[in-house]
Amino acid sequence: MLLYQLHEFWRAGLAPFTYWADAGAKMFSSHDSWLSTLPGAQRTAAGYELFYRLGKEYEKPAFEIHQIDVEGLSIPVVERVVLEKPFARLVRFKRYHDQADGLARMKDDPVVLVVAPLSGHHATLLRDTVRTLLVDHKVYITDWTDARMVSASSGPFHLDDYIAYVQEFIRHIGTDNLHIISVCQPTVPVLAAISLMAARGESVPRSMVMMGGPIDTRQSPTAVNNLATRQPLWWFENNVIHTVPANYPGAGRSVYPGFLQHMGFVAMNPERHSMSHWDFYQDLVKGDMSSAASHRKFYDEYNAVLDMPAEFYLDTIRIVFQEHLLPRGLWDVAGERVDPSKISDCALMTIEGELDDIAGQGQTRAAHDLCTGIPAKHRKHLTAKGAGHYGIFSGRRWRTEVYPKVRSFIADHSHK
């Protein structure tokens, strides 16, 4: 199928026009340019910039977490890659303190591994999650690699491999005072990873926090769930899986392309996105640079998408959304049965958003029905009132309503 190649031709053909539009926007808006003094210059600049942002290529954003505020002090943060594998990097956000007592307090902070979703957007989507956690915790995150940048010689990447990566990251960090937070899609493989480790008698994290994930998509199915079940697996394989073109390191690899995923994201709510871009244009015309900057910041992240390995995507469709193997107790990973009831020494907290239209009510909470080996006193559930999917891990509700409860839960199950 040539769709990916056609997309690349289209993108390459559009590139000169986007560069031209970017230059036009700057020339008609810069105070140093005589063009900005012409009648209608601001409206012309706004039109150019809107065209530029609709046509440009969006690269992976940076985390840009360089410091945090702790008790009125500015604490430097350095991003470090501590383990690198073909399809992911384990990244640590190392905090520094120049006062001995503050450094001693930070050394005793719980360790948190944030497992980011491999579902279209980059791990930087969890920037607010990480920044908030850093105030009270040592934080690591899984930074998944765009599959088009992974050489085909590295082999396929299945859902089983995702689970193996999570287990390797846990072992690398060490389970002493480790807590694991999974956001959306990874709730399923994280629960599988810890279940398998517990069944083998391995040490496991002290707690797991699962946020807005598809543990059991038979509960309150959403439009996303329905999309995954409306067609048989062969339909997805024949219609959304394509081959990476020759101009990328992953040439020849089968992927679910990011540009198709982005089209799907937009198609879920086209009116909202159209209105958002129109508002952006109007803000530029009016000179409301603050609102325009907020639009740029949001869409710089939202429009940056990665290719997913075809094997991983198809495994997820089949195992999680179509056959529901985890809640049915029928899931085998590398010949081992996934049995969450084997977990006994890892506390469990599940979080759902009241208005979540991606993971419906009860889908994440279903983990409690599976983790019967965890005593009830070590299990907790939170439904965030008024929160949608993204509100449970980013934004005001996350920082003021959800995070304080997550922090308390982690503290209650940490080494004293």
C-alpha positions as CSV (number, residue, x, y, z in Angstrom):
1,M,0.0,0.0,0.0
2,L,1.4,3.4,-1.0
3,L,-0.6,5.7,1.3
4,Y,2.5,6.4,3.5
5,Q,4.6,7.2,0.4
6,L,1.8,9.5,-1.0
7,H,1.6,11.3,2.3
8,E,5.4,11.9,2.2
9,F,5.2,13.3,-1.3
10,W,2.3,15.6,-0.2
11,R,4.2,16.7,2.8
12,A,7.4,17.4,0.8
13,G,5.4,19.3,-1.8
14,L,3.6,21.4,0.8
15,A,6.9,22.3,2.7
16,P,7.9,25.3,0.5
17,F,4.5,26.8,1.0
18,T,4.6,26.4,4.7
19,Y,8.0,28.0,4.9
20,W,6.7,30.8,2.7
21,A,3.7,31.3,5.0
22,D,5.9,31.3,8.1
23,A,8.1,34.0,6.5
24,G,5.0,36.0,5.5
25,A,3.5,35.8,9.0
26,K,6.8,37.2,10.5
27,M,7.2,39.9,7.9
28,F,3.6,41.3,8.3
29,S,3.7,41.2,12.1
30,S,7.3,42.2,13.0
31,H,7.7,45.8,14.3
32,D,10.9,46.0,12.3
33,S,9.3,45.3,9.0
34,W,7.7,48.1,6.9
35,L,5.1,45.5,5.8
36,S,3.6,45.5,9.3
37,T,2.5,49.2,8.7
38,L,0.4,48.4,5.7
39,P,-3.4,48.4,6.1
40,G,-4.7,44.9,7.0
41,A,-1.2,43.7,7.9
42,Q,-2.3,42.1,11.1
43,R,-5.1,40.2,9.4
44,T,-2.6,39.1,6.6
45,A,-0.1,37.9,9.2
46,A,-2.8,36.0,11.0
47,G,-3.9,34.2,7.8
48,Y,-0.3,33.3,7.0
49,E,0.4,31.9,10.4
50,L,-2.8,29.9,10.4
51,F,-1.8,28.4,7.1
52,Y,1.7,27.7,8.4
53,R,0.4,25.9,11.5
54,L,-2.1,23.8,9.5
55,G,0.6,22.7,7.0
56,K,3.8,22.4,9.1
57,E,5.4,19.2,10.3
58,Y,5.2,18.8,14.1
59,E,8.3,17.3,15.7
60,K,8.4,15.6,19.1
61,P,8.3,18.3,21.8
62,A,10.8,18.5,24.6
63,F,9.8,18.0,28.2
64,E,11.4,21.3,29.1
65,I,11.3,20.6,32.9
66,H,14.4,22.5,34.0
67,Q,13.3,23.5,37.5
68,I,10.5,23.1,40.0
69,D,9.4,25.2,43.0
70,V,9.6,23.4,46.4
71,E,8.6,25.4,49.5
72,G,9.5,28.7,47.8
73,L,12.8,27.5,46.5
74,S,13.7,26.9,42.8
75,I,15.1,23.4,42.5
76,P,17.1,22.6,39.3
77,V,16.0,19.5,37.3
78,V,18.2,17.6,34.8
79,E,16.7,15.1,32.3
80,R,18.9,12.0,32.0
81,V,18.5,8.8,30.0
82,V,19.4,6.0,32.3
83,L,18.5,3.1,30.0
84,E,18.0,3.0,26.3
85,K,16.4,0.3,24.2
86,P,15.4,0.2,20.5
87,F,11.8,1.1,21.2
88,A,12.0,3.2,24.4
89,R,14.2,5.2,26.7
90,L,14.0,5.2,30.5
91,V,14.3,8.8,31.5
92,R,15.0,10.2,34.9
93,F,14.3,13.7,36.0
94,K,17.1,14.3,38.5
95,R,16.6,17.0,41.1
96,Y,19.4,19.0,42.7
97,H,19.5,20.9,46.0
98,D,22.3,23.1,47.3
99,Q,21.2,22.8,51.0
100,A,22.2,19.7,53.0
101,D,18.9,19.3,54.8
102,G,16.9,19.7,51.6
103,L,19.1,17.2,49.8
104,A,18.6,14.8,52.7
105,R,14.8,15.1,52.5
106,M,14.8,14.5,48.7
107,K,16.9,11.4,49.1
108,D,14.1,9.9,51.2
109,D,11.3,10.7,48.7
110,P,9.4,7.8,47.1
111,V,10.4,6.7,43.6
112,V,7.8,6.9,40.9
113,L,7.9,5.3,37.5
114,V,5.4,6.9,35.1
115,V,4.5,4.5,32.3
116,A,3.4,6.7,29.4
117,P,1.0,5.4,26.7
118,L,2.2,4.2,23.4
119,S,-1.0,5.3,21.6
120,G,-0.2,8.1,19.2
121,H,1.2,11.0,21.3
122,H,4.7,11.3,22.8
123,A,5.4,10.8,26.5
124,T,5.8,14.6,26.7
125,L,2.0,14.7,26.9
126,L,2.5,13.8,30.5
127,R,4.8,16.8,31.1
128,D,2.3,18.3,33.7
129,T,2.1,14.9,35.4
130,V,5.8,14.7,35.8
131,R,6.3,18.3,36.9
132,T,3.7,17.9,39.6
133,L,5.1,14.6,40.9
134,L,8.6,16.0,41.1
135,V,7.8,18.2,44.0
136,D,7.5,15.1,46.3
137,H,9.1,12.2,44.4
138,K,12.0,10.9,42.4
139,V,10.5,10.5,38.9
140,Y,11.2,8.3,35.9
141,I,9.2,8.0,32.7
142,T,9.1,5.6,29.8
143,D,9.8,7.6,26.6
144,W,8.6,5.5,23.7
145,T,10.4,5.8,20.3
146,D,8.6,6.7,17.1
147,A,8.6,3.4,15.2
148,R,9.6,5.0,11.9
149,M,12.9,5.9,13.6
150,V,13.6,2.2,14.6
151,S,15.5,0.2,12.1
152,A,13.6,-2.8,10.7
153,S,16.7,-4.9,11.8
154,S,15.6,-4.4,15.4
155,G,12.7,-6.8,14.8
156,P,9.0,-6.5,15.7
157,F,7.6,-5.0,18.8
158,H,4.6,-6.8,20.3
159,L,2.5,-6.2,23.4
160,D,4.5,-8.9,25.0
161,D,7.6,-6.9,24.4
162,Y,6.0,-3.8,26.0
163,I,5.4,-5.9,29.1
164,A,9.0,-7.1,29.0
165,Y,10.3,-3.5,28.8
166,V,8.2,-2.5,31.8
167,Q,9.6,-5.4,33.8
168,E,13.2,-4.5,32.8
169,F,12.6,-0.9,33.8
170,I,11.3,-1.9,37.1
171,R,14.3,-4.2,37.8
172,H,16.7,-1.5,36.7
173,I,15.2,1.1,39.1
174,G,14.7,-1.4,41.9
175,T,11.5,-2.0,43.7
176,D,12.6,-0.6,47.1
177,N,10.2,2.2,47.7
178,L,9.1,2.2,44.0
179,H,5.6,3.2,42.9
180,I,4.3,2.8,39.4
181,I,1.8,5.1,37.7
182,S,0.2,4.0,34.4
183,V,-1.8,6.4,32.3
184,C,-4.5,5.1,29.9
185,Q,-3.3,2.4,27.5
186,P,-0.4,1.0,29.7
187,T,-2.7,0.1,32.6
188,V,-3.2,-3.2,30.9
189,P,0.4,-4.2,30.2
190,V,1.6,-2.8,33.6
191,L,-1.0,-4.9,35.4
192,A,0.2,-7.9,33.4
193,A,3.9,-7.1,34.1
194,I,3.4,-6.9,37.8
195,S,1.1,-10.0,37.8
196,L,3.8,-12.1,36.1
197,M,6.5,-10.8,38.4
198,A,4.4,-11.6,41.5
199,A,3.6,-15.1,40.2
200,R,7.4,-15.8,39.7
201,G,8.1,-14.6,43.3
202,E,9.9,-11.5,42.1
203,S,9.9,-8.3,44.1
204,V,7.3,-5.9,42.9
205,P,6.6,-2.1,43.4
206,R,5.0,-1.0,46.6
207,S,2.0,0.4,44.8
208,M,0.5,0.9,41.4
209,V,-1.7,3.8,40.4
210,M,-3.9,3.2,37.3
211,M,-5.4,6.2,35.6
212,G,-8.2,6.1,32.9
213,G,-7.2,2.7,31.4
214,P,-9.0,0.0,29.5
215,I,-8.7,-2.8,32.0
216,D,-12.1,-4.1,31.0
217,T,-13.6,-2.4,28.0
218,R,-16.9,-4.3,28.4
219,Q,-17.7,-1.8,31.1
220,S,-19.4,1.4,29.7
221,P,-17.9,1.2,26.2
222,T,-17.1,4.5,24.6
223,A,-16.8,5.6,20.9
224,V,-13.1,4.6,21.0
225,N,-14.0,1.1,22.2
226,N,-16.8,0.8,19.6
227,L,-14.3,1.8,16.8
228,A,-12.0,-1.0,17.9
229,T,-14.8,-3.7,17.9
230,R,-16.8,-2.5,14.9
231,Q,-14.4,-4.2,12.4
232,P,-12.6,-7.6,12.5
233,L,-8.9,-7.6,13.1
234,W,-8.1,-8.3,9.4
235,W,-9.8,-5.0,8.5
236,F,-7.3,-3.0,10.7
237,E,-4.4,-4.9,9.3
238,N,-5.5,-4.2,5.7
239,N,-6.6,-0.6,6.1
240,V,-4.5,1.2,8.8
241,I,-1.2,-0.7,8.7
242,H,1.4,0.7,6.2
243,T,5.1,0.5,5.5
244,V,7.6,3.2,6.5
245,P,9.1,4.9,3.4
246,A,12.7,4.9,2.5
247,N,13.5,8.4,3.9
248,Y,13.3,7.2,7.5
249,P,15.6,4.9,9.5
250,G,12.7,2.5,10.0
251,A,12.2,2.0,6.2
252,G,10.3,-1.2,5.6
253,R,8.8,-1.5,9.1
254,S,5.1,-2.1,9.3
255,V,3.4,0.6,11.4
256,Y,0.2,2.3,12.2
257,P,1.2,5.8,11.0
258,G,1.0,8.8,13.2
259,F,-0.7,10.9,10.5
260,L,-3.6,8.4,10.3
261,Q,-3.9,8.5,14.1
262,H,-4.0,12.2,14.1
263,M,-6.8,12.2,11.5
264,G,-8.7,9.9,13.9
265,F,-8.1,12.2,16.8
266,V,-9.5,15.2,14.9
267,A,-12.4,13.2,13.4
268,M,-13.6,12.4,16.9
269,N,-14.5,16.1,17.4
270,P,-14.0,18.1,14.2
271,E,-16.2,21.0,15.2
272,R,-14.2,21.7,18.3
273,H,-10.9,21.8,16.4
274,S,-12.3,23.9,13.6
275,M,-13.6,26.4,16.1
276,S,-10.3,26.4,18.0
277,H,-8.4,27.3,14.8
278,W,-10.9,30.0,14.0
279,D,-10.5,31.4,17.5
280,F,-6.7,31.4,17.1
281,Y,-7.0,33.4,13.9
282,Q,-9.3,35.9,15.6
283,D,-7.0,36.2,18.6
284,L,-4.1,37.0,16.2
285,V,-6.2,39.7,14.5
286,K,-7.2,41.2,17.8
287,G,-3.7,41.1,19.1
288,D,-4.6,38.7,22.0
289,M,-1.1,37.1,22.1
290,S,-1.7,35.3,25.4
291,S,-4.6,33.3,24.0
292,A,-2.7,32.7,20.7
293,A,0.3,31.4,22.7
294,S,-2.0,28.9,24.6
295,H,-3.3,27.6,21.3
296,R,0.2,27.2,19.9
297,K,1.3,25.3,23.1
298,F,-1.6,22.9,23.0
299,Y,-1.4,22.1,19.3
300,D,2.4,21.8,19.3
301,E,1.8,18.8,21.6
302,Y,-1.5,17.6,20.2
303,N,-0.3,17.5,16.6
304,A,3.0,15.8,17.3
305,V,2.3,12.1,16.8
306,L,4.4,9.0,16.4
307,D,4.1,5.8,14.4
308,M,3.1,2.7,16.4
309,P,4.6,-0.7,15.6
310,A,2.0,-2.7,13.7
311,E,2.4,-5.8,15.9
312,F,1.8,-3.8,19.1
313,Y,-1.2,-2.0,17.7
314,L,-2.9,-5.2,16.4
315,D,-2.1,-7.1,19.6
316,T,-3.8,-4.3,21.6
317,I,-6.9,-4.3,19.4
318,R,-7.3,-8.0,19.7
319,I,-6.3,-8.7,23.3
320,V,-7.7,-5.6,25.0
321,F,-10.6,-4.4,23.0
322,Q,-11.9,-7.4,21.0
323,E,-11.2,-10.5,23.1
324,H,-10.9,-9.0,26.6
325,L,-8.4,-11.6,27.6
326,L,-7.2,-9.9,30.8
327,P,-10.6,-9.6,32.6
328,R,-11.6,-13.1,31.3
329,G,-8.5,-14.7,32.8
330,L,-7.3,-16.1,29.4
331,W,-4.2,-14.0,28.6
332,D,-0.9,-15.8,28.2
333,V,2.3,-13.8,27.8
334,A,5.3,-15.8,26.5
335,G,3.7,-18.9,27.7
336,E,2.8,-17.6,31.2
337,R,-0.8,-17.0,32.3
338,V,-1.5,-13.4,33.5
339,D,-3.2,-13.8,36.9
340,P,-3.6,-10.5,38.8
341,S,-4.8,-12.4,41.9
342,K,-1.1,-13.4,42.5
343,I,-0.4,-9.8,43.5
344,S,-0.4,-9.4,47.2
345,D,2.4,-7.0,48.2
346,C,1.5,-4.1,45.9
347,A,-1.2,-1.6,46.8
348,L,-3.6,-0.6,44.1
349,M,-5.3,2.8,43.4
350,T,-7.5,3.3,40.4
351,I,-8.6,6.7,39.0
352,E,-11.4,7.5,36.6
353,G,-12.7,10.8,35.2
354,E,-16.4,11.3,35.6
355,L,-16.7,12.7,32.1
356,D,-14.0,10.4,30.4
357,D,-15.1,9.7,26.9
358,I,-12.1,7.4,26.1
359,A,-12.0,5.0,29.1
360,G,-15.6,4.7,30.3
361,Q,-16.8,4.4,33.9
362,G,-15.8,1.1,35.5
363,Q,-13.1,0.2,32.9
364,T,-10.2,1.0,35.2
365,R,-12.0,0.2,38.4
366,A,-12.3,-3.4,37.1
367,A,-8.7,-3.9,38.3
368,H,-10.0,-4.3,41.8
369,D,-12.1,-7.3,40.8
370,L,-9.0,-8.9,39.3
371,C,-6.5,-8.1,42.1
372,T,-8.2,-10.2,44.8
373,G,-4.9,-11.0,46.5
374,I,-4.4,-7.3,47.6
375,P,-6.1,-6.7,50.9
376,A,-9.1,-4.3,50.7
377,K,-7.3,-1.8,53.1
378,H,-4.6,-1.4,50.5
379,R,-6.9,-0.7,47.6
380,K,-8.5,2.6,46.7
381,H,-10.6,4.1,43.9
382,L,-11.2,7.7,43.0
383,T,-13.7,9.2,40.5
384,A,-12.6,12.7,39.7
385,K,-15.8,14.8,39.5
386,G,-16.1,16.9,36.4
387,A,-12.9,15.6,34.9
388,G,-12.5,14.2,31.4
389,H,-9.8,11.9,30.2
390,Y,-6.9,14.4,30.2
391,G,-8.1,16.1,33.3
392,I,-7.2,13.2,35.6
393,F,-3.5,13.5,34.8
394,S,-3.0,17.2,33.6
395,G,-4.3,20.6,34.2
396,R,-6.0,22.2,37.2
397,R,-8.1,19.2,38.4
398,W,-5.0,17.0,38.3
399,R,-2.9,19.4,40.3
400,T,-5.6,20.4,42.9
401,E,-7.9,17.4,43.2
402,V,-6.3,14.2,41.9
403,Y,-2.6,14.7,42.8
404,P,-3.1,15.3,46.5
405,K,-4.9,12.0,46.8
406,V,-2.2,10.2,44.7
407,R,0.5,11.7,46.9
408,S,-1.2,10.6,50.1
409,F,-1.7,7.1,48.7
410,I,1.9,6.8,47.7
411,A,3.1,8.1,51.1
412,D,0.9,5.7,52.9
413,H,2.5,2.8,51.2
414,S,6.1,4.0,51.2
415,H,9.0,3.1,53.6
416,K,8.8,5.3,56.6
